[in-house]
Amino acid sequence: MTENVNHHKTGDRDSGEPAPDPITPEIFESKINRLIESLRTELGNGKSRWYYDEESETLYIELENLHGIPEEIIEEKAAPVLDACDIDFEEIILLPLST
């Protein structure tokens, strides 16, 4: 059995653009929670959790309803939400929620 794992690059870090202003941890968490709510709206409600790896600047999002959804459908529905994300991550990885 294979699990759906979707990787999403969120921008070019070497674009020469100035770094955005830092945000507080509360705002950062709030923005991630809004992102997850948008993903849940697109991919089906259910439990979720997330983990941010600061060293690699990667956001891992686990969504309960990813089980059984074909990877192409996940990519199609998640891409617009992830593209609209206003936090700069190196990568966002969507995973089925493990129990």
PyMOL commands that set and color helices and strands:
alter all, ss='L'
color gray80, all
select helices_A, chain A and resi 25-43+64-66+71-83
alter helices_A, ss='H'
color red, helices_A
select strands_A, chain A and resi 6-9+48-53+58-63+91-96
alter strands_A, ss='S'
color yellow, strands_A
deselect
rebuild
show_as cartoon
